[in-house]
Amino acid sequence: MAPIKLTGLRPQVYEHPSDAAALNALTNTGGFDKFISKLNGWGIERYLRVQLTGSYLRVSPDSFPDLYQLVADVRERLDVPVDIDLYIASGGEVNAFTVGVERPLIVLTTAAVQLLSQEELAYVIAHEIGHIKSSHVLYYQIAEFLPVIAAFIGSITLGVGDLLGAGIRGALLYWQRMSEFTADRAGLLGCQDAEVAWRTLTKLAGLPPKYFASLNTEDFLRQARDFQAMDADSLSRIAKWISSVGQTHPWTVVRAQQLLLWIDSGAYEETLKYPQRVPYHLPAGVKSYCPKCGYALRGPEIFCPGCGSARNPVSTAASPATS
């Protein structure tokens, strides 16, 4: 069956609860507002965009028509109206990432383009578009490029101060790991084929290309379920936590496990049927919405956590709830 357009899809429908909780903790970390305001003042996003676009190949209708159309198709399925640039970067690992709040830019590695099918690429692209749709990109690009940003901050502040403190770094990396669970759900909504999702995650986990033809996703899913069962052992839970601290992404098997739980719960099928079925009103603690990206503001923010724009909120009244 051909993928359907999820008209009116709201990111709250597929948001992973750990993503929401981690983001709340991050925005309440001491000094974070100041850090974000400084980055915006220094133009860090422009700096990153110049670094990336100066090195990578831009996808166009003439040079890479199939990839260009694929991005357009996935954008339509996820009901994302903003233009999104796609670039190809030299790289031997299957990977992708996103930068740019006002002008989003997705980068695919050469290995991803070579080793993934069109359906698998749709999953990867939808995963990245999920970050865009959920307003992850501002924080995501900071977490993804922490070493570059730290060097940039040092060069323009002459090493004065430590805006990127350990508390902020830890909260930022933890949120980034949790945000991947939300983006994986968007990836599945973009390709609309669970088997494609499992194949893609298996390849991301490091499956050698010579075994692609004999890939058995059932073994991968069994491994994901076995990994979940390890939580019954308290020492294993502690070992999992210690092993993941400092990483930018959760283990791929954990990502598969979390996606599997979402499917097993029936929430994935419900989202396909009712992509708008989320009450759209002011939740507890939300004072207003950002007029540029719609991010829920709690009141004290200097800059919008969703898009980085100076806070000038509008619409403090709730919109009617829909079902």
JOGI-V525106 format. One record per residue. N is the residue number from 1. RES is the residue in one small letter. D_LAST is the distance of its C-alpha to the last C-alpha in whole Angstrom. Layout:
n = <N:N>
res = <RES:RES>
d_last = <D_LAST:D_LAST>
This chain:
n = <1:2:3:4:5:6:7:8:9:10:11:12:13:14:15:16:17:18:19:20:21:22:23:24:25:26:27:28:29:30:31:32:33:34:35:36:37:38:39:40:41:42:43:44:45:46:47:48:49:50:51:52:53:54:55:56:57:58:59:60:61:62:63:64:65:66:67:68:69:70:71:72:73:74:75:76:77:78:79:80:81:82:83:84:85:86:87:88:89:90:91:92:93:94:95:96:97:98:99:100:101:102:103:104:105:106:107:108:109:110:111:112:113:114:115:116:117:118:119:120:121:122:123:124:125:126:127:128:129:130:131:132:133:134:135:136:137:138:139:140:141:142:143:144:145:146:147:148:149:150:151:152:153:154:155:156:157:158:159:160:161:162:163:164:165:166:167:168:169:170:171:172:173:174:175:176:177:178:179:180:181:182:183:184:185:186:187:188:189:190:191:192:193:194:195:196:197:198:199:200:201:202:203:204:205:206:207:208:209:210:211:212:213:214:215:216:217:218:219:220:221:222:223:224:225:226:227:228:229:230:231:232:233:234:235:236:237:238:239:240:241:242:243:244:245:246:247:248:249:250:251:252:253:254:255:256:257:258:259:260:261:262:263:264:265:266:267:268:269:270:271:272:273:274:275:276:277:278:279:280:281:282:283:284:285:286:287:288:289:290:291:292:293:294:295:296:297:298:299:300:301:302:303:304:305:306:307:308:309:310:311:312:313:314:315:316:317:318:319:320:321:322:323>
res = <m:a:p:i:k:l:t:g:l:r:p:q:v:y:e:h:p:s:d:a:a:a:l:n:a:l:t:n:t:g:g:f:d:k:f:i:s:k:l:n:g:w:g:i:e:r:y:l:r:v:q:l:t:g:s:y:l:r:v:s:p:d:s:f:p:d:l:y:q:l:v:a:d:v:r:e:r:l:d:v:p:v:d:i:d:l:y:i:a:s:g:g:e:v:n:a:f:t:v:g:v:e:r:p:l:i:v:l:t:t:a:a:v:q:l:l:s:q:e:e:l:a:y:v:i:a:h:e:i:g:h:i:k:s:s:h:v:l:y:y:q:i:a:e:f:l:p:v:i:a:a:f:i:g:s:i:t:l:g:v:g:d:l:l:g:a:g:i:r:g:a:l:l:y:w:q:r:m:s:e:f:t:a:d:r:a:g:l:l:g:c:q:d:a:e:v:a:w:r:t:l:t:k:l:a:g:l:p:p:k:y:f:a:s:l:n:t:e:d:f:l:r:q:a:r:d:f:q:a:m:d:a:d:s:l:s:r:i:a:k:w:i:s:s:v:g:q:t:h:p:w:t:v:v:r:a:q:q:l:l:l:w:i:d:s:g:a:y:e:e:t:l:k:y:p:q:r:v:p:y:h:l:p:a:g:v:k:s:y:c:p:k:c:g:y:a:l:r:g:p:e:i:f:c:p:g:c:g:s:a:r:n:p:v:s:t:a:a:s:p:a:t:s>
d_last = <26:26:23:20:18:15:14:12:12:12:15:13:11:15:17:20:20:24:23:21:24:27:26:25:29:30:29:31:34:37:38:35:35:38:38:35:37:40:39:37:41:43:41:40:37:40:42:40:39:43:44:42:42:46:46:43:43:40:39:39:39:43:43:40:39:37:35:34:32:31:29:28:26:25:24:22:20:19:18:21:23:25:29:30:33:35:38:40:42:45:44:45:42:39:37:34:33:32:33:32:30:30:32:30:33:33:36:37:40:42:42:38:39:42:41:37:36:34:31:32:32:29:27:30:29:25:26:27:25:22:24:24:20:20:23:25:28:30:30:31:34:35:35:36:39:40:44:44:42:45:48:46:46:49:51:50:50:54:52:52:49:46:43:42:43:42:39:37:38:37:34:33:34:32:29:30:30:27:25:27:24:21:23:24:21:20:24:22:19:22:25:22:25:26:30:30:28:31:34:33:33:36:38:36:38:41:42:45:45:48:45:42:43:44:40:39:35:36:38:36:33:36:37:33:33:36:36:33:35:37:35:37:40:40:43:41:38:40:42:38:37:41:41:38:39:40:38:35:34:33:35:34:34:31:29:29:29:26:24:25:23:20:21:22:19:17:15:16:16:12:12:14:12:8:10:7:5:6:7:9:12:16:16:19:22:21:23:22:21:23:24:25:22:20:21:20:23:25:28:31:30:33:31:28:27:25:27:31:31:33:30:29:26:24:21:21:19:15:13:10:7:4:0>
